[in-house]
Amino acid sequence: LLLLLCFVLYLRTLAPDILAADNGEFQLVGTNLGVAHPPGFPLYTLLAHLMTRLPFGPTPAYRVNLFSAVTSTLALAAVYASVFKLTRRYLPSIAAVLLLATATTFWAQATTANIRSMTALFAAVIFLSLVLFYLAAKNGGPSAEESHADRYLIIFAVTLGLGITHHASLVFLGLVGIIFILLVDKTIIMSPERWWRPILAFLIGLLPLLYLPLRANAAVRGASPSLATWQGFLEHTLAAGFRGDLFVYLEPALFIERLKIMHNVLTFQFSNVLVLITAIALVSLILQQWRLAFLFGGSALLFTFITATYRAPQTVEYMLPAYVALALVLGTGVGGIAFEQSFSRSGIGASLRYLLTALIVVMAVGQLFSRLNSYSRLSQDLTARVYANTLLSDAPQNTLLLANWHWATPL
């Protein structure tokens, strides 16, 4: 019911039509099976194209917008499953979902054509597969570890492979995940017979990359014969043109200023009180379930560091995997037995857990209503179509229109 309500919320505030800038590009390549800017996002393009073939909605552009609502809702489902599997409590699971669902950028991405919502989905499923592996390895004997737990390693590997074909930044989440696996089960490093299935699953997950050379010579936006060459293929899929933007702000003075921006980014998503409660939850996890603290908290810190040192204007969007991790920190930390044990000496563990969980739910609902009016107005915005139509209708026949990247796609 909660997930259905979130989906209806995104549907109610969905962008209605064509969009400008990258959003418009994703609508266009999704509709025409084109090639997006590096790294290409082939899996997103294929799935978005399937959405455009569905028999509902006024335009293909609308249906690509709708695809983001679907992937965002699925990401929330994975978050709910992870928290509930770890805590066996409904209210903390609901609180984690509401926190993430109403976060400013998560909500915004859920209503427009973009690749970030799918990045959040892959991050959430990777976390879920690792949570299931953790629980299976923790509760089973040696034979169970090699059969039951290892199937979750296969899910982790294929999801990571698919995720990397979608956006290479998920490789950092994969590194944290691999370290987490070794922390949970050290014996796996001495059991190479347990490696081949996950490795094969990972390689299968890379198959969507074949889309790029297969579309190299198609008469569609973004296609280029160079995609059928190794050099062109690697430059596009590795986004070589952006490599100069990675780890730019490492100088201490600049890095400190960037960290201040990261604080602003977090309080743009969640209130200061919610950020404080998340910090308390992380401390609780560190004290009682440090492996989970490493997985969730370490992932959030790593993506914060990468985003802080990356030179790009979409800072709030690059942090989406960190928002997913923070929702898991909050739900698991506050809702778990570990939280009560952390405060057991004072005798207020259970009471404090109920109080904080209720406060999270109330504040998340407050975020929803405080932002609903803004997103409702955006769901009526036809600026891109109006602007493009005005230029096209006013231009004489055979006019050459020069447009920057922001307006090229709606035109």
RAVEN-V917487 format. One record per residue. N is the residue number from 0. RES is the residue in one letter. PHI is phi in whole degrees, 0 to 359 (NA if undefined). Layout:
{{N;RES;PHI} {N;RES;PHI}}
This chain:
{{0;L;NA} {1;L;299} {2;L;295} {3;L;297} {4;L;297} {5;C;296} {6;F;296} {7;V;297} {8;L;300} {9;Y;292} {10;L;295} {11;R;294} {12;T;249} {13;L;291} {14;A;300} {15;P;274} {16;D;204} {17;I;297} {18;L;232} {19;A;269} {20;A;58} {21;D;299} {22;N;301} {23;G;293} {24;E;297} {25;F;294} {26;Q;297} {27;L;289} {28;V;290} {29;G;294} {30;T;289} {31;N;259} {32;L;52} {33;G;271} {34;V;236} {35;A;283} {36;H;301} {37;P;307} {38;P;273} {39;G;103} {40;F;50} {41;P;295} {42;L;295} {43;Y;301} {44;T;300} {45;L;295} {46;L;290} {47;A;296} {48;H;296} {49;L;300} {50;M;297} {51;T;292} {52;R;274} {53;L;286} {54;P;273} {55;F;207} {56;G;85} {57;P;288} {58;T;217} {59;P;302} {60;A;300} {61;Y;298} {62;R;289} {63;V;291} {64;N;301} {65;L;297} {66;F;302} {67;S;293} {68;A;296} {69;V;294} {70;T;294} {71;S;294} {72;T;295} {73;L;296} {74;A;297} {75;L;297} {76;A;298} {77;A;293} {78;V;297} {79;Y;302} {80;A;299} {81;S;297} {82;V;294} {83;F;292} {84;K;298} {85;L;275} {86;T;251} {87;R;58} {88;R;228} {89;Y;284} {90;L;298} {91;P;298} {92;S;294} {93;I;296} {94;A;299} {95;A;298} {96;V;295} {97;L;296} {98;L;301} {99;L;287} {100;A;298} {101;T;260} {102;A;299} {103;T;308} {104;T;285} {105;F;300} {106;W;296} {107;A;300} {108;Q;290} {109;A;287} {110;T;242} {111;T;224} {112;A;291} {113;N;197} {114;I;263} {115;R;291} {116;S;298} {117;M;289} {118;T;298} {119;A;297} {120;L;298} {121;F;298} {122;A;299} {123;A;295} {124;V;288} {125;I;299} {126;F;300} {127;L;298} {128;S;297} {129;L;288} {130;V;297} {131;L;295} {132;F;297} {133;Y;301} {134;L;291} {135;A;293} {136;A;291} {137;K;287} {138;N;263} {139;G;256} {140;G;273} {141;P;304} {142;S;293} {143;A;293} {144;E;300} {145;E;280} {146;S;246} {147;H;291} {148;A;295} {149;D;292} {150;R;293} {151;Y;285} {152;L;294} {153;I;295} {154;I;297} {155;F;302} {156;A;293} {157;V;291} {158;T;293} {159;L;296} {160;G;300} {161;L;298} {162;G;296} {163;I;292} {164;T;295} {165;H;278} {166;H;209} {167;A;296} {168;S;299} {169;L;291} {170;V;297} {171;F;293} {172;L;295} {173;G;298} {174;L;296} {175;V;299} {176;G;297} {177;I;295} {178;I;298} {179;F;300} {180;I;300} {181;L;291} {182;L;291} {183;V;282} {184;D;220} {185;K;292} {186;T;292} {187;I;295} {188;I;290} {189;M;260} {190;S;235} {191;P;299} {192;E;292} {193;R;270} {194;W;272} {195;W;294} {196;R;294} {197;P;299} {198;I;295} {199;L;297} {200;A;298} {201;F;298} {202;L;296} {203;I;298} {204;G;296} {205;L;276} {206;L;302} {207;P;304} {208;L;298} {209;L;297} {210;Y;304} {211;L;295} {212;P;294} {213;L;292} {214;R;258} {215;A;302} {216;N;254} {217;A;283} {218;A;273} {219;V;225} {220;R;300} {221;G;88} {222;A;288} {223;S;210} {224;P;304} {225;S;294} {226;L;294} {227;A;272} {228;T;253} {229;W;300} {230;Q;296} {231;G;295} {232;F;298} {233;L;293} {234;E;298} {235;H;284} {236;T;290} {237;L;269} {238;A;50} {239;A;301} {240;G;293} {241;F;258} {242;R;296} {243;G;289} {244;D;267} {245;L;275} {246;F;56} {247;V;280} {248;Y;264} {249;L;266} {250;E;299} {251;P;311} {252;A;296} {253;L;292} {254;F;296} {255;I;298} {256;E;296} {257;R;293} {258;L;296} {259;K;298} {260;I;295} {261;M;299} {262;H;297} {263;N;298} {264;V;298} {265;L;295} {266;T;284} {267;F;286} {268;Q;274} {269;F;229} {270;S;290} {271;N;301} {272;V;295} {273;L;294} {274;V;296} {275;L;295} {276;I;297} {277;T;297} {278;A;296} {279;I;297} {280;A;298} {281;L;294} {282;V;299} {283;S;299} {284;L;295} {285;I;298} {286;L;288} {287;Q;244} {288;Q;224} {289;W;296} {290;R;294} {291;L;294} {292;A;298} {293;F;296} {294;L;295} {295;F;282} {296;G;293} {297;G;297} {298;S;296} {299;A;297} {300;L;293} {301;L;296} {302;F;292} {303;T;295} {304;F;296} {305;I;298} {306;T;293} {307;A;296} {308;T;262} {309;Y;263} {310;R;266} {311;A;199} {312;P;280} {313;Q;267} {314;T;302} {315;V;295} {316;E;282} {317;Y;296} {318;M;274} {319;L;306} {320;P;301} {321;A;292} {322;Y;296} {323;V;299} {324;A;297} {325;L;292} {326;A;298} {327;L;291} {328;V;301} {329;L;295} {330;G;295} {331;T;287} {332;G;293} {333;V;282} {334;G;272} {335;G;271} {336;I;300} {337;A;302} {338;F;295} {339;E;295} {340;Q;294} {341;S;297} {342;F;247} {343;S;293} {344;R;297} {345;S;275} {346;G;76} {347;I;244} {348;G;303} {349;A;296} {350;S;297} {351;L;294} {352;R;298} {353;Y;297} {354;L;297} {355;L;293} {356;T;297} {357;A;297} {358;L;296} {359;I;299} {360;V;299} {361;V;298} {362;M;289} {363;A;294} {364;V;296} {365;G;298} {366;Q;301} {367;L;302} {368;F;287} {369;S;289} {370;R;255} {371;L;299} {372;N;297} {373;S;296} {374;Y;288} {375;S;295} {376;R;295} {377;L;297} {378;S;289} {379;Q;252} {380;D;278} {381;L;245} {382;T;305} {383;A;298} {384;R;294} {385;V;298} {386;Y;297} {387;A;295} {388;N;296} {389;T;297} {390;L;296} {391;L;291} {392;S;285} {393;D;276} {394;A;281} {395;P;296} {396;Q;300} {397;N;67} {398;T;289} {399;L;260} {400;L;266} {401;L;258} {402;A;227} {403;N;286} {404;W;299} {405;H;295} {406;W;252} {407;A;297} {408;T;288} {409;P;296} {410;L;292}}
